[in-house]
Amino acid sequence: MTGFTSWRKSTRSSAASDSSCVECRVTWRKSTRSGAQTDSSCVEARQHSGEFQVRDSKLGHDSPIFDLSTPDFKALLSTAA
């Protein structure tokens, strides 16, 4: 499955669509322990605004996104290990 993220434009850019600015995006990362099949049961995670977000890999961009603080994300990882 290819990660899908939207491009993010700097809040300092003007609203004009042709303004000069740089856009970037944060990609989703899938666990190396998940199967190679696109329908394997797994979550994807990314760091966003100093916190973490997780989603269901099977649902892709239709998945709800859950925001987790750093301590909560570390607890999730230690519980899953």
N, C-alpha and C positions, 0 to 999 in steps of 0.2 A: 504494500500500500504506500502510495506516495503521500508524504505529509502535505497538508494544505494549510496555509496561513495567509492572512491578508497582509498587504503592504501597509506600513505605518509611516505617515508623513509627520515631520516635525511640527510641533505646535507653534513654532516660530515662523513657519512658512505662511505666505499670504494665502488667501482663499482661492485665488486665481488658479485654474488648472495648468497654466503654463509657467507658473512661478519656478524659479530656480531653487531646488532643494534636493536633499538626499532622502531616499526612502529605504527602509530596512524591514526585515521580517524575522520573526522568531520561529524556528522550526520545531515541530513535535519530534520527540525521540521515543522510539519503541524499545522495550527491553531486549537485550541480547539473548535472554532466556526464552523469549517467545518463539513459537514455531515459525517456519518460513511461509506457511500458508497465509493467504490474505485474510482468511476468516478465523484465525487463531484467537483464542481468548486472551486478551492482553489489554493493558492500559498504556497510554502514551502520556508523556509528561513534558513540560517545558517550564523554564524560568521566565517569569513575567513580572516586571515592576518590583523586583526584589522578593517576590513570593513565588509560589509554584502553582501550576495548573495541571490537572489531569483530566483525561477523557477516555472513553471506550474506543479502542482501535477499530472494532468492527463497524461502528457507526460513522467513523470519520468526521467530516464537518457537520454531520447531523447530530453528533453526540452532545449532550449537555457538558459543560465545562465546570469543573469544581475547583475553586480557589482554596489553596492550603497555605498556611503560614509555614515557615521553614521548620519549626519544631514538629508541626503536624505531618509534614512531608517526610521528615526523617523517621518519625514513629511509624508511618505507613510502610516505609522501606524496611525497617527492622522487623516489623510484624510479618511482612511478606517473605522475608529471607528464610 
